[in-house]
Amino acid sequence: MCQRDLDEAVQLDISNIQSIHHGGTRTLAKRKATQDKKLQQQAAQAPTSSRAAGAGGSSSTMLKLYTDEAQGLKVDPLVVLVLAVGFIFSVIVLHVLAKVTGRLTA
């Protein structure tokens, strides 16, 4: 490549950069100031304690879901597995029965 080709490539890169960032340095400074202001407002509104943050801020609340202290229905995972497989099996049996009775009546 000659020097002229390099200069043209550099000019193309500069024009691409200018077309991406509209408004120049003043606009970028205003955007930065606005973003900083929003971040300060969000920090001022953020709760300082886990109680104020709600249940999501407390790890002890999450741990209660997986211990014996949790309220509600306690079901063994094996029971859930058996019930799910039983339901799937019953659906298959009903489909087979529908096919058999449909062929016998037709």
All heavy atoms as an XYZ file, in Angstrom:
788
protein
N       0.834     -1.188      0.000
C       0.000      0.000      0.000
C       0.875      1.245      0.000
O       1.883      1.306      0.686
C      -0.873      0.053      1.260
C      -2.014     -0.900      1.288
S      -3.015     -0.597      2.749
C      -4.527     -0.226      1.980
N       0.404      2.215     -0.703
C       1.144      3.469     -0.735
C       0.580      4.422      0.326
O      -0.430      4.146      0.957
C       1.090      4.078     -2.129
S      -0.553      4.603     -2.607
N       1.248      5.534      0.501
C       0.870      6.502      1.536
C      -0.517      7.079      1.268
O      -1.290      7.304      2.187
C       1.918      7.629      1.594
C       1.680      8.642      2.687
C       1.752      8.034      4.080
O       2.465      7.072      4.306
N       1.003      8.585      5.011
N      -0.855      7.279      0.008
C      -2.157      7.844     -0.325
C      -3.289      6.897      0.090
O      -4.308      7.322      0.618
C      -2.229      8.127     -1.822
C      -3.445      8.972     -2.195
C      -3.505      9.253     -3.652
N      -4.033      8.025     -4.260
C      -4.043      7.770     -5.552
N      -3.492      8.621     -6.386
N      -4.548      6.681     -6.024
N      -3.108      5.592     -0.141
C      -4.119      4.615      0.256
C      -4.300      4.605      1.769
O      -5.422      4.489      2.286
C      -3.731      3.215     -0.224
C      -3.798      3.081     -1.736
O      -4.516      3.893     -2.372
O      -3.131      2.171     -2.274
N      -3.192      4.712      2.504
C      -3.276      4.749      3.962
C      -4.016      5.983      4.438
O      -4.838      5.924      5.365
C      -1.874      4.690      4.582
C      -1.152      3.350      4.484
C       0.264      3.478      5.021
C      -1.900      2.284      5.256
N      -3.736      7.133      3.808
C      -4.419      8.368      4.197
C      -5.917      8.274      3.945
O      -6.735      8.723      4.751
C      -3.839      9.568      3.433
C      -2.432      9.929      3.900
O      -2.080      9.533      5.042
O      -1.705     10.600      3.131
N      -6.299      7.660      2.815
C      -7.723      7.496      2.518
C      -8.387      6.565      3.525
O      -9.515      6.807      3.956
C      -7.902      6.957      1.099
C      -7.604      7.956      0.007
C      -7.712      7.360     -1.380
O      -8.173      6.200     -1.492
O      -7.329      8.029     -2.344
N      -7.702      5.500      3.916
C      -8.254      4.565      4.902
C      -8.452      5.250      6.247
O      -9.459      5.049      6.921
C      -7.336      3.354      5.048
N      -7.483      6.084      6.634
C      -7.597      6.809      7.897
C      -8.763      7.784      7.835
O      -9.534      7.903      8.788
C      -6.271      7.534      8.224
C      -6.451      8.509      9.374
C      -5.182      6.524      8.547
N      -8.936      8.482      6.702
C     -10.046      9.421      6.549
C     -11.381      8.683      6.650
O     -12.318      9.185      7.247
C      -9.961     10.154      5.196
C      -8.957     11.265      5.162
C      -9.375     12.448      6.022
O     -10.250     12.374      6.859
N      -8.701     13.564      5.811
N     -11.486      7.491      6.057
C     -12.721      6.713      6.128
C     -13.016      6.312      7.568
O     -14.158      6.363      8.022
C     -12.626      5.472      5.233
C     -12.678      5.719      3.731
C     -12.462      4.419      2.969
C     -14.009      6.334      3.346
N     -11.984      5.884      8.313
C     -12.180      5.504      9.705
C     -12.645      6.691     10.534
O     -13.532      6.567     11.370
C     -10.891      4.917     10.295
C     -10.600      3.515      9.763
O     -11.543      2.890      9.232
O      -9.454      3.067      9.894
N     -12.065      7.860     10.297
C     -12.457      9.055     11.046
C     -13.898      9.431     10.731
O     -14.674      9.762     11.622
C     -11.486     10.218     10.746
C     -10.120      9.921     11.365
C     -12.032     11.529     11.268
C      -9.050     10.921     10.992
N     -14.296      9.348      9.474
C     -15.671      9.702      9.127
C     -16.652      8.700      9.728
O     -17.750      9.077     10.127
C     -15.833      9.781      7.611
O     -15.628      8.501      7.031
N     -16.265      7.429      9.817
C     -17.137      6.436     10.447
C     -17.312      6.724     11.927
O     -18.405      6.615     12.468
C     -16.581      5.024     10.259
C     -16.771      4.517      8.856
O     -17.618      5.014      8.124
N     -15.975      3.543      8.466
N     -16.252      7.094     12.592
C     -16.316      7.390     14.021
C     -17.183      8.618     14.261
O     -18.005      8.653     15.166
C     -14.900      7.590     14.607
C     -14.157      6.261     14.605
C     -14.951      8.179     16.000
C     -12.689      6.366     14.957
N     -17.033      9.633     13.425
C     -17.830     10.841     13.595
C     -19.296     10.569     13.332
O     -20.158     11.180     13.950
C     -17.308     11.947     12.674
C     -15.976     12.511     13.120
C     -15.397     13.494     12.117
O     -15.881     13.592     10.998
N     -14.357     14.202     12.536
N     -19.613      9.660     12.427
C     -21.018      9.378     12.148
C     -21.656      8.572     13.279
O     -22.853      8.645     13.482
C     -21.156      8.636     10.825
O     -20.572      7.352     10.920
N     -20.866      7.821     14.026
C     -21.410      7.032     15.136
C     -21.725      7.925     16.329
O     -22.763      7.820     16.946
C     -20.415      5.920     15.544
C     -20.315      4.898     14.421
C     -20.842      5.246     16.819
C     -19.212      3.888     14.626
N     -20.829      8.842     16.678
C     -20.996      9.713     17.837
C     -21.465     11.083     17.380
O     -20.666     11.943     17.022
C     -19.677      9.841     18.612
C     -19.196      8.547     19.147
N     -19.836      7.879     20.161
C     -18.142      7.762     18.804
C     -19.197      6.753     20.424
N     -18.174      6.659     19.608
N     -22.766     11.297     17.387
C     -23.326     12.571     16.954
C     -23.214     13.592     18.076
O     -23.345     13.272     19.239
C     -24.802     12.399     16.572
C     -25.003     11.424     15.467
N     -24.682     11.712     14.160
C     -25.477     10.163     15.460
C     -24.961     10.669     13.410
N     -25.442      9.711     14.174
N     -22.979     14.835     17.740
C     -23.046     15.907     18.698
C     -21.730     16.385     19.252
O     -21.661     17.461     19.810
N     -20.706     15.606     19.172
C     -19.405     16.072     19.620
C     -19.184     15.919     21.107
O     -19.883     15.202     21.807
N     -18.185     16.663     21.602
C     -17.755     16.498     22.986
C     -18.736     17.097     23.983
O     -18.863     16.602     25.092
C     -16.370     17.150     23.184
O     -16.443     18.515     22.790
C     -15.321     16.427     22.382
N     -19.446     18.159     23.620
C     -20.423     18.739     24.550
C     -21.543     17.753     24.844
O     -21.960     17.594     25.988
C     -21.017     20.022     23.971
C     -20.109     21.203     24.034
C     -20.869     22.447     23.656
N     -19.956     23.462     23.192
C     -20.290     24.489     22.460
N     -21.542     24.641     22.086
N     -19.392     25.376     22.095
N     -22.038     17.103     23.805
C     -23.106     16.130     23.993
C     -22.634     14.969     24.852
O     -23.357     14.510     25.739
C     -23.602     15.607     22.628
O     -23.999     16.715     21.837
C     -24.765     14.653     22.793
N     -21.423     14.504     24.607
C     -20.892     13.410     25.417
C     -20.740     13.825     26.868
O     -21.017     13.049     27.784
C     -19.562     12.929     24.847
C     -19.633     12.230     23.488
C     -18.234     11.910     22.982
C     -20.456     10.972     23.580
N     -20.323     15.069     27.113
C     -20.186     15.560     28.485
C     -21.543     15.649     29.171
O     -21.686     15.296     30.347
C     -19.505     16.920     28.482
N     -22.563     16.097     28.429
C     -23.913     16.174     28.996
C     -24.443     14.773     29.324
O     -25.065     14.568     30.354
C     -24.867     16.864     28.024
C     -24.685     18.354     27.953
C     -25.701     18.964     27.000
C     -25.517     20.444     26.855
N     -26.475     21.037     25.916
N     -24.199     13.836     28.429
C     -24.640     12.455     28.685
C     -23.984     11.891     29.925
O     -24.612     11.237     30.744
C     -24.322     11.572     27.485
C     -25.210     11.800     26.310
C     -24.848     10.867     25.182
N     -25.591     11.188     23.989
C     -25.304     10.731     22.785
N     -24.264      9.937     22.622
N     -26.034     11.057     21.749
N     -22.685     12.146     30.068
C     -21.950     11.646     31.231
C     -22.481     12.271     32.509
O     -22.681     11.593     33.516
C     -20.459     11.957     31.073
C     -19.610     11.599     32.238
C     -19.026     10.229     32.063
C     -17.998      9.950     33.134
N     -18.514      9.131     34.191
N     -22.752     13.588     32.486
C     -23.285     14.270     33.669
C     -24.658     13.733     34.036
O     -24.965     13.510     35.211
C     -23.346     15.773     33.415
N     -25.497     13.491     33.030
C     -26.829     12.945     33.283
C     -26.741     11.545     33.864
O     -27.462     11.201     34.795
C     -27.649     12.930     31.977
O     -27.680     14.240     31.433
C     -29.057     12.450     32.223
N     -25.858     10.741     33.332
C     -25.687      9.387     33.831
C     -25.183      9.390     35.280
O     -25.680      8.648     36.115
C     -24.714      8.612     32.946
C     -24.536      7.167     33.361
C     -23.549      6.446     32.474
O     -22.810      7.064     31.720
N     -23.535      5.139     32.562
N     -24.228     10.266     35.577
C     -23.726     10.373     36.947
C     -24.828     10.812     37.903
O     -24.937     10.314     39.020
C     -22.551     11.355     37.010
C     -21.305     10.805     36.330
O     -21.235      9.573     36.098
O     -20.398     11.609     36.013
N     -25.663     11.751     37.453
C     -26.760     12.238     38.291
C     -27.760     11.117     38.573
O     -28.227     10.967     39.701
C     -27.444     13.408     37.589
C     -28.444     14.144     38.425
C     -28.976     15.353     37.678
C     -29.978     16.116     38.503
N     -30.505     17.273     37.769
N     -28.084     10.324     37.569
C     -29.010      9.205     37.757
C     -28.438      8.180     38.728
O     -29.155      7.647     39.573
C     -29.310      8.528     36.413
C     -30.289      9.273     35.567
C     -30.606      8.497     34.303
C     -31.546      9.241     33.408
N     -31.858      8.499     32.186
N     -27.156      7.891     38.610
C     -26.532      6.939     39.516
C     -26.557      7.440     40.953
O     -26.773      6.663     41.883
C     -25.099      6.641     39.071
C     -24.948      5.824     37.789
C     -23.487      5.726     37.379
C     -25.544      4.446     37.967
N     -26.350      8.737     41.156
C     -26.406      9.303     42.503
C     -27.814      9.219     43.075
O     -28.005      8.908     44.247
C     -25.937     10.760     42.486
C     -24.446     10.922     42.295
C     -24.037     12.382     42.150
O     -24.887     13.267     42.059
N     -22.731     12.626     42.125
N     -28.831      9.470     42.241
C     -30.211      9.378     42.703
C     -30.566      7.947     43.071
O     -31.244      7.695     44.059
C     -31.165      9.898     41.635
C     -31.146     11.394     41.470
C     -32.025     11.858     40.330
O     -32.522     11.049     39.541
N     -32.221     13.168     40.222
N     -30.125      6.989     42.272
C     -30.401      5.588     42.572
C     -29.713      5.157     43.854
O     -30.269      4.403     44.641
C     -29.963      4.694     41.411
C     -30.851      4.804     40.203
C     -30.330      3.998     39.025
O     -29.234      3.453     39.081
N     -31.112      3.917     37.966
N     -28.502      5.629     44.084
C     -27.781      5.283     45.303
C     -28.466      5.884     46.522
O     -28.505      5.271     47.588
C     -26.337      5.760     45.209
N     -29.036      7.075     46.374
C     -29.722      7.725     47.487
C     -31.029      7.009     47.819
O     -31.450      6.973     48.973
C     -29.986      9.185     47.165
N     -31.676      6.417     46.829
C     -32.947      5.741     47.042
C     -32.786      4.287     47.451
O     -33.737      3.665     47.873
C     -33.791      5.811     45.773
C     -34.252      7.206     45.435
C     -34.978      7.262     44.102
O     -35.016      6.282     43.373
N     -35.548      8.406     43.792
N     -31.609      3.738     47.345
C     -31.392      2.331     47.668
C     -31.530      2.114     49.170
O     -31.052      2.907     49.969
C     -30.012      1.892     47.205
N     -32.206      1.035     49.588
C     -32.337      0.747     51.014
C     -30.989      0.370     51.618
O     -30.144     -0.231     50.964
C     -33.316     -0.425     51.058
C     -33.279     -1.022     49.711
C     -32.895      0.065     48.757
N     -30.803      0.750     52.868
C     -29.523      0.492     53.517
C     -29.523     -0.787     54.332
O     -28.477     -1.269     54.719
C     -29.154      1.668     54.423
O     -30.220      1.864     55.367
C     -28.932      2.930     53.607
N     -30.699     -1.349     54.614
C     -30.748     -2.581     55.402
C     -31.411     -3.683     54.601
O     -32.173     -3.438     53.677
C     -31.513     -2.357     56.701
O     -32.885     -2.143     56.418
N     -31.147     -4.913     54.988
C     -31.765     -6.035     54.281
C     -33.258     -6.095     54.556
O     -34.036     -6.545     53.728
C     -31.092     -7.349     54.680
O     -31.255     -7.564     56.071
N     -33.690     -5.619     55.721
C     -35.113     -5.609     56.031
C     -35.846     -4.633     55.120
O     -36.935     -4.904     54.626
C     -35.331     -5.232     57.481
C     -36.792     -5.166     57.863
C     -36.907     -5.099     59.347
N     -36.830     -6.450     59.857
C     -37.738     -6.982     60.657
N     -38.736     -6.267     61.074
N     -37.640     -8.210     61.060
N     -35.245     -3.481     54.864
C     -35.853     -2.503     53.972
C     -35.829     -2.987     52.531
O     -36.678     -2.623     51.733
C     -35.130     -1.159     54.089
N     -34.862     -3.812     52.192
C     -34.759     -4.318     50.827
C     -35.785     -5.399     50.549
O     -36.062     -5.731     49.413
C     -33.355     -4.872     50.582
N     -36.374     -5.991     51.566
C     -37.355     -7.045     51.384
C     -36.712     -8.402     51.527
O     -35.564     -8.552     51.935
N     -37.472     -9.437     51.181
C     -36.996    -10.805     51.368
C     -35.807    -11.125     50.482
O     -34.997    -11.975     50.818
C     -38.125    -11.790     51.091
N     -35.681    -10.435     49.349
C     -34.569    -10.713     48.458
C     -33.232    -10.307     49.029
O     -32.200    -10.800     48.621
N     -33.221     -9.414     50.014
C     -31.982     -8.956     50.587
C     -31.490     -9.791     51.748
O     -30.413     -9.588     52.269
N     -32.305    -10.743     52.188
C     -31.948    -11.522     53.363
C     -31.672    -12.961     52.974
O     -32.504    -13.628     52.370
C     -33.093    -11.469     54.376
O     -32.814    -12.308     55.453
N     -30.507    -13.443     53.329
C     -30.178    -14.828     52.988
C     -30.848    -15.810     53.934
O     -31.068    -16.959     53.588
C     -28.668    -15.027     53.009
O     -28.176    -14.775     54.307
N     -31.195    -15.381     55.141
C     -31.843    -16.302     56.073
C     -33.235    -16.687     55.585
O     -33.706    -17.786     55.842
C     -31.915    -15.676     57.465
O     -32.735    -14.523     57.444
N     -33.907    -15.783     54.873
C     -35.222    -16.099     54.331
C     -35.107    -17.175     53.255
O     -35.930    -18.084     53.188
C     -35.866    -14.838     53.738
O     -35.863    -13.823     54.726
C     -37.276    -15.107     53.294
N     -34.099    -17.081     52.418
C     -33.913    -18.081     51.375
C     -33.573    -19.442     51.975
O     -34.012    -20.469     51.473
C     -32.802    -17.653     50.409
C     -33.194    -16.513     49.496
S     -34.577    -16.916     48.422
C     -33.849    -18.158     47.398
N     -32.797    -19.455     53.040
C     -32.423    -20.726     53.645
C     -33.616    -21.437     54.263
O     -33.640    -22.659     54.326
C     -31.337    -20.500     54.707
C     -29.974    -20.088     54.161
C     -29.027    -19.788     55.312
C     -29.393    -21.178     53.291
N     -34.617    -20.690     54.700
C     -35.792    -21.311     55.306
C     -36.578    -22.145     54.298
O     -37.311    -23.047     54.677
C     -36.706    -20.250     55.903
C     -36.229    -19.715     57.219
C     -37.239    -18.761     57.790
C     -36.748    -18.168     59.089
N     -37.712    -17.224     59.648
N     -36.443    -21.837     53.025
C     -37.172    -22.600     52.014
C     -36.670    -24.037     51.922
O     -37.398    -24.924     51.502
C     -37.046    -21.927     50.650
C     -37.717    -20.566     50.511
C     -37.412    -19.974     49.161
C     -39.209    -20.677     50.732
N     -35.444    -24.272     52.300
C     -34.839    -25.581     52.122
C     -34.583    -26.301     53.445
O     -33.822    -27.239     53.501
C     -33.524    -25.440     51.349
C     -33.738    -24.805     50.000
C     -33.392    -23.486     49.768
C     -34.335    -25.521     48.977
C     -33.610    -22.907     48.547
C     -34.560    -24.939     47.746
C     -34.191    -23.635     47.537
O     -34.416    -23.063     46.324
N     -35.208    -25.856     54.513
C     -35.032    -26.506     55.803
C     -36.371    -27.003     56.303
O     -37.415    -26.815     55.676
C     -34.429    -25.532     56.836
O     -35.339    -24.448     57.023
C     -33.091    -25.000     56.385
N     -36.374    -27.627     57.472
C     -37.610    -28.134     58.074
C     -38.450    -27.024     58.671
O     -39.584    -27.254     59.075
C     -37.276    -29.170     59.151
C     -36.685    -30.435     58.547
O     -37.029    -30.738     57.389
O     -35.897    -31.104     59.228
N     -37.918    -25.797     58.739
C     -38.654    -24.677     59.305
C     -39.660    -24.091     58.318
O     -40.468    -23.258     58.694
C     -37.683    -23.583     59.737
C     -36.727    -24.009     60.816
C     -35.696    -22.939     61.088
O     -35.846    -21.816     60.558
O     -34.745    -23.220     61.816
N     -39.616    -24.508     57.071
C     -40.494    -23.932     56.056
C     -41.940    -24.307     56.336
O     -42.242    -25.425     56.744
C     -40.092    -24.410     54.673
N     -42.840    -23.344     56.108
C     -44.256    -23.600     56.306
C     -44.829    -24.210     55.033
O     -44.300    -24.034     53.956
C     -44.978    -22.294     56.608
C     -44.521    -21.647     57.887
C     -45.194    -20.299     58.103
O     -45.906    -19.822     57.231
N     -44.957    -19.710     59.255
N     -45.928    -24.919     55.190
C     -46.620    -25.455     54.033
C     -46.490    -26.958     53.926
O     -46.030    -27.642     54.839
N     -46.893    -27.468     52.788
C     -46.912    -28.902     52.543
C     -45.500    -29.420     52.311
O     -44.766    -28.887     51.486
C     -47.777    -29.176     51.309
C     -48.006    -30.626     50.927
C     -48.781    -31.334     52.029
C     -48.762    -30.705     49.625
N     -45.143    -30.461     53.032
C     -43.821    -31.063     52.869
C     -43.995    -32.408     52.170
O     -44.650    -33.303     52.685
C     -43.151    -31.249     54.229
C     -42.819    -29.951     54.914
C     -42.330    -30.189     56.319
C     -42.038    -28.903     57.049
N     -43.126    -27.943     57.067
N     -43.448    -32.504     50.970
C     -43.587    -33.712     50.162
C     -42.197    -34.218     49.815
O     -41.337    -33.447     49.375
C     -44.388    -33.425     48.874
C     -44.573    -34.691     48.060
C     -45.719    -32.796     49.204
N     -42.014    -35.522     49.979
C     -40.741    -36.145     49.654
C     -40.539    -36.108     48.134
O     -41.499    -36.320     47.377
C     -40.753    -37.584     50.170
C     -39.406    -38.252     50.071
O     -38.402    -37.571     50.365
O     -39.356    -39.450     49.710
N     -39.342    -35.848     47.652
C     -39.111    -35.817     46.203
C     -39.446    -37.134     45.514
O     -39.878    -37.140     44.360
C     -37.624    -35.503     46.081
C     -37.265    -34.830     47.351
C     -38.154    -35.421     48.394
N     -39.289    -38.250     46.206
C     -39.626    -39.540     45.620
C     -41.122    -39.639     45.353
O     -41.540    -40.182     44.321
C     -39.177    -40.679     46.550
C     -39.357    -42.084     46.009
C     -38.527    -42.266     44.748
C     -38.983    -43.108     47.058
N     -41.936    -39.087     46.251
C     -43.389    -39.084     46.046
C     -43.745    -38.255     44.818
O     -44.593    -38.655     44.005
C     -44.091    -38.549     47.310
C     -45.581    -38.379     47.077
C     -43.835    -39.458     48.501
N     -43.103    -37.118     44.651
C     -43.366    -36.272     43.477
C     -42.987    -37.011     42.204
O     -43.719    -36.985     41.206
C     -42.590    -34.940     43.591
C     -42.721    -34.121     42.320
C     -43.070    -34.151     44.791
N     -41.866    -37.717     42.219
C     -41.425    -38.477     41.057
C     -42.418    -39.575     40.709
O     -42.795    -39.750     39.543
C     -40.034    -39.078     41.314
C     -39.441    -39.902     40.190
C     -39.143    -39.010     38.990
C     -38.193    -40.613     40.665
N     -42.877    -40.319     41.710
C     -43.833    -41.405     41.472
C     -45.144    -40.852     40.930
O     -45.733    -41.420     39.989
C     -44.053    -42.218     42.768
C     -45.225    -43.167     42.628
C     -42.789    -42.979     43.142
N     -45.629    -39.758     41.500
C     -46.872    -39.167     41.007
C     -46.732    -38.675     39.562
O     -47.647    -38.843     38.745
C     -47.297    -38.012     41.914
C     -47.826    -38.417     43.291
C     -48.062    -37.176     44.140
C     -49.086    -39.235     43.169
N     -45.592    -38.075     39.213
C     -45.387    -37.581     37.850
C     -45.341    -38.741     36.856
O     -45.978    -38.689     35.794
C     -44.101    -36.766     37.778
N     -44.596    -39.794     37.187
C     -44.517    -40.953     36.291
C     -45.872    -41.632     36.186
O     -46.287    -42.066     35.098
C     -43.417    -41.924     36.777
C     -43.469    -43.226     36.014
C     -42.048    -41.279     36.655
N     -46.601    -41.712     37.289
C     -47.943    -42.301     37.263
C     -48.892    -41.512     36.374
O     -49.697    -42.081     35.631
N     -48.800    -40.188     36.424
C     -49.646    -39.354     35.576
C     -49.317    -39.569     34.099
O     -50.215    -39.719     33.265
C     -49.462    -37.880     35.947
C     -50.219    -36.946     35.064
C     -51.588    -36.819     35.166
C     -49.555    -36.191     34.110
C     -52.291    -35.955     34.336
C     -50.238    -35.328     33.279
C     -51.612    -35.207     33.390
N     -48.046    -39.606     33.779
C     -47.635    -39.838     32.385
C     -48.125    -41.205     31.915
O     -48.654    -41.342     30.801
C     -46.103    -39.716     32.253
C     -45.676    -38.269     32.493
C     -45.623    -40.185     30.888
C     -44.184    -38.072     32.643
N     -47.989    -42.208     32.755
C     -48.441    -43.562     32.406
C     -49.951    -43.585     32.180
O     -50.435    -44.214     31.229
C     -48.045    -44.551     33.519
C     -48.460    -45.949     33.249
C     -47.818    -46.704     32.277
C     -49.501    -46.522     33.960
C     -48.207    -48.005     32.028
C     -49.900    -47.823     33.712
C     -49.244    -48.564     32.747
N     -50.718    -42.889     33.032
C     -52.170    -42.876     32.870
C     -52.577    -42.195     31.558
O     -53.526    -42.638     30.893
C     -52.836    -42.191     34.051
O     -52.533    -40.809     34.053
N     -51.873    -41.155     31.165
C     -52.182    -40.484     29.895
C     -51.923    -41.427     28.721
O     -52.721    -41.515     27.783
C     -51.362    -39.181     29.757
C     -51.464    -38.605     28.355
C     -51.828    -38.167     30.781
N     -50.807    -42.172     28.780
C     -50.488    -43.130     27.710
C     -51.548    -44.214     27.639
O     -52.011    -44.580     26.549
C     -49.078    -43.717     27.930
C     -48.026    -42.632     27.726
C     -48.824    -44.894     26.989
C     -46.620    -43.037     28.117
N     -51.964    -44.742     28.789
C     -52.992    -45.798     28.817
C     -54.296    -45.270     28.238
O     -54.968    -45.963     27.452
C     -53.178    -46.324     30.258
C     -54.422    -47.183     30.378
C     -51.959    -47.109     30.694
N     -54.679    -44.048     28.591
C     -55.917    -43.481     28.047
C     -55.840    -43.291     26.531
O     -56.829    -43.535     25.820
C     -56.232    -42.157     28.734
C     -56.723    -42.271     30.178
C     -56.825    -40.881     30.803
C     -58.053    -42.995     30.242
N     -54.703    -42.906     26.005
C     -54.539    -42.776     24.559
C     -54.657    -44.130     23.879
O     -55.314    -44.257     22.829
C     -53.187    -42.140     24.221
C     -53.200    -40.656     24.292
N     -53.762    -39.863     23.329
C     -52.712    -39.805     25.230
C     -53.621    -38.597     23.662
N     -52.989    -38.538     24.815
N     -54.051    -45.148     24.447
C     -54.136    -46.487     23.861
C     -55.569    -46.983     23.903
O     -56.074    -47.546     22.910
C     -53.183    -47.458     24.597
C     -53.436    -48.899     24.183
C     -51.739    -47.065     24.344
N     -56.261    -46.794     25.021
C     -57.669    -47.215     25.115
C     -58.534    -46.481     24.101
O     -59.440    -47.082     23.497
C     -58.202    -46.975     26.530
C     -57.725    -47.954     27.600
C     -58.210    -47.516     28.975
C     -58.201    -49.364     27.290
N     -58.287    -45.209     23.878
C     -59.068    -44.455     22.900
C     -58.833    -44.993     21.494
O     -59.774    -45.098     20.692
C     -58.708    -42.979     22.975
N     -57.601    -45.363     21.179
C     -57.318    -45.935     19.855
C     -58.017    -47.284     19.691
O     -58.599    -47.564     18.639
C     -55.808    -46.132     19.671
C     -55.034    -44.873     19.500
C     -55.118    -44.410     18.068
C     -54.164    -43.246     17.877
N     -54.209    -42.730     16.545
N     -57.945    -48.127     20.717
C     -58.540    -49.474     20.633
C     -60.061    -49.376     20.512
O     -60.654    -50.040     19.659
C     -58.119    -50.319     21.850
C     -58.905    -51.605     21.922
C     -56.628    -50.600     21.804
N     -60.703    -48.560     21.337
C     -62.159    -48.456     21.261
C     -62.596    -47.774     19.972
O     -63.670    -48.086     19.445
C     -62.719    -47.674     22.473
O     -62.087    -46.405     22.523
C     -62.488    -48.422     23.758
N     -61.782    -46.900     19.432
C     -62.123    -46.243     18.162
C     -62.082    -47.243     17.013
O     -62.910    -47.179     16.093
N     -61.164    -48.180     17.026
C     -61.076    -49.185     15.950
C     -62.179    -50.242     16.089
O     -62.623    -50.796     15.096
C     -59.716    -49.840     15.957
C     -58.633    -48.907     15.490
C     -57.303    -49.585     15.430
N     -56.268    -48.586     15.202
C     -55.397    -48.658     14.222
N     -55.398    -49.683     13.419
N     -54.509    -47.715     14.076
N     -62.584    -50.543     17.315
C     -63.635    -51.560     17.522
C     -65.000    -51.040     17.101
O     -65.825    -51.810     16.589
C     -63.680    -51.985     18.986
C     -62.460    -52.787     19.488
C     -62.631    -53.100     20.985
C     -62.278    -54.082     18.721
N     -65.273    -49.771     17.300
C     -66.582    -49.231     16.962
C     -66.713    -48.873     15.483
O     -67.800    -48.752     14.975
C     -66.891    -47.982     17.803
O     -65.890    -47.004     17.592
C     -67.003    -48.325     19.268
N     -65.598    -48.682     14.792
C     -65.663    -48.255     13.396
C     -65.700    -49.410     12.433
O     -65.562    -50.514     12.564
C     -64.471    -47.389     13.067
